[in-house]
Amino acid sequence: MLNWAGNVTFAAARVHRPSTLDELRHTLAGAAKVRVLGSAHSFNRLADTTGDLVSLAGLPPAVDIDTAASTVRVSGGLRYGEVAEALHAAGYALPNLASLPHISIAGAVATGTHGSGVRNGNLATSVRAIELVTAAGDVIGLDRSDPRFPGSVVALGALGAVTALTLDLVPTFQVRQDVYTGLPFDAPITEVLADGYSVSLFTDFAFSGPAAPRFTQVWRKALPDDPGPAEFFGARPATGRKHPIEGVDPAACTEQGGVPGAWHERLPHFRLAFTPSSGDELQTEYFVPLADGPAALAALAPLAARIAPLLLVSEIRTVAADDLWLSPASGRATMAFHFTWRPLTEQVTALLPAIEAALSPFGVRAHWGKLFTLATDVVRSGYPHMSEFVALAHHLDPAGKFRNDFMETYLTD
Ligand SMILES: Cc1cc2nc3c(=O)[nH]c(=O)nc-3n(C[C@H](O)[C@H](O)[C@H](O)COP(=O)(O)OP(=O)(O)OC[C@H]3O[C@@H](n4cnc5c(N)ncnc54)[C@H](O)[C@@H]3O)c2cc1C
């Protein structure tokens, strides 16, 4: 069994797809080593186990909207794209989405998956309560009133199987998406990224001149009454629809050209019915404090000649600060540097230490679900609440059933 990218062959001895909560409880209680799998979109061995791998996709789907509280309780195995349709039909929305709607809600939340927007937290920040089945097979609920809650949302599957999440809702809203090209590389990127509801910068790290790489595109998602200027920090509206990877057919992409549409049909870059991104790729993403973003980009620029040959596209985004212990945006407004690589595992893995060294002065954190080579102590020291998280995981899973090689490497006392 492979992950979405095909670069991870799961080592699990057995794969389970329970169809009832009792079946799930029984499976977890009886397992010696176990991990829960979402939609398998992560690029590393975070979700892997040598024991039992459990998918929750067969549990009864629930999308229960509480209109009085403006919340929805959803099953963890559902994908964002499936839930978004139902929310919109009922007049509701989530504040933000990732670049693709194909990922499971529990899996995305577990890794701190995010979209863009200086005022938008990652997807986990919409979580108001979670229900999980522990290693012992017990069902527990945690909400924002529980002191353990900040450690239980971005939890990397270490605490149990998340069967349901309650998410905050906002009234449904319309978004327009405009793509610009020709943004100068010395543009004030912090200002550019803050100008709109959700802005992404794309670069292929190819040189536009002797000194600097180029930005290929800017994707500006804004409310319909905020059309954006005809010239955006020196960039011009794209002529025709664009895929973030130059030259790729844009059919898989959500509508552009400023045409207003529902939030879930504009905030993701890719449509649910199509393969997102390239499909044949690896991914890496690093996070630095927002204020350090321009300096971090300047530190990456000298590596352009090594990055470009391995790269399909790089995306720069922002994430609002939160208080979730293992969130990559924990405690700090964040700028995110994402890399979609050609599927060249060896070459990419060999290059990552140079990128990580360039970003190390900025307190770099890595996306939990993507490729990275940061040393254990660098990962650990990036999260002030790491020891509390490890203690919480030990409390809920004293035998370490959910501990796999990834956990043993990065989540240690
Ligand atoms: C094409 C593509 C585009 C992407 N775009 C973005 C993006 O825009 N922004 C971003 O931040 N990331 C992005 N990612 C990364 C992706 O969002 C994360 O890897 C995310 O974790 C994938 O969710 P999943 O359901 O596939 O989780 P999986 O990879 O299946 O699992 C991830 C982790 O979640 C745990 N988990 C899953 N389900 C449960 C559950 N029910 N209970 C407990 N633990 C669980 C697993 O044990 C594992 O630790 C992208 C990935 C791909 C392939």
The ligand as a Gaussian input file, in Angstrom:
#p B3LYP/6-31G(d) Opt

LIG

0 1
 C       -1.072000      17.588000      -3.578000
 C       -0.919000      17.983000      -2.146000
 C       -1.159000      19.288000      -1.764000
 C       -1.001000      19.664000      -0.424000
 N       -1.294000      20.951000      -0.085000
 C       -1.139000      21.337000       1.196000
 C       -1.456000      22.670000       1.608000
 O       -1.969000      23.473000       0.829000
 N       -1.185000      23.028000       2.872000
 C       -0.634000      22.174000       3.779000
 O       -0.386000      22.581000       4.912000
 N       -0.391000      20.887000       3.446000
 C       -0.640000      20.460000       2.189000
 N       -0.399000      19.151000       1.857000
 C       -0.001000      18.215000       2.917000
 C       -1.237000      17.552000       3.541000
 O       -2.231000      18.476000       3.832000
 C       -0.872000      16.854000       4.849000
 O        0.096000      15.881000       4.597000
 C       -2.087000      16.233000       5.538000
 O       -1.701000      15.667000       6.760000
 C       -2.751000      15.191000       4.665000
 O       -3.929000      14.726000       5.272000
 P       -4.245000      13.162000       5.177000
 O       -5.640000      12.974000       5.583000
 O       -3.831000      12.626000       3.885000
 O       -3.297000      12.632000       6.343000
 P       -2.342000      11.352000       6.343000
 O       -1.160000      11.639000       5.514000
 O       -3.121000      10.136000       6.027000
 O       -1.913000      11.324000       7.884000
 C       -1.229000      12.412000       8.431000
 C       -1.195000      12.275000       9.949000
 O       -2.510000      12.405000      10.465000
 C       -2.820000      11.290000      11.278000
 N       -4.235000      11.007000      11.128000
 C       -4.941000      10.910000       9.978000
 N       -6.239000      10.654000      10.250000
 C       -6.336000      10.577000      11.598000
 C       -7.399000      10.336000      12.503000
 N       -8.665000      10.138000      12.098000
 N       -7.132000      10.313000      13.831000
 C       -5.882000      10.511000      14.290000
 N       -4.832000      10.779000      13.483000
 C       -5.065000      10.800000      12.154000
 C       -1.945000      10.156000      10.775000
 O       -1.730000       9.165000      11.787000
 C       -0.679000      10.915000      10.445000
 O        0.066000      11.102000      11.620000
 C       -0.578000      18.715000       0.542000
 C       -0.356000      17.396000       0.160000
 C       -0.541000      17.008000      -1.171000
 C       -0.335000      15.596000      -1.551000

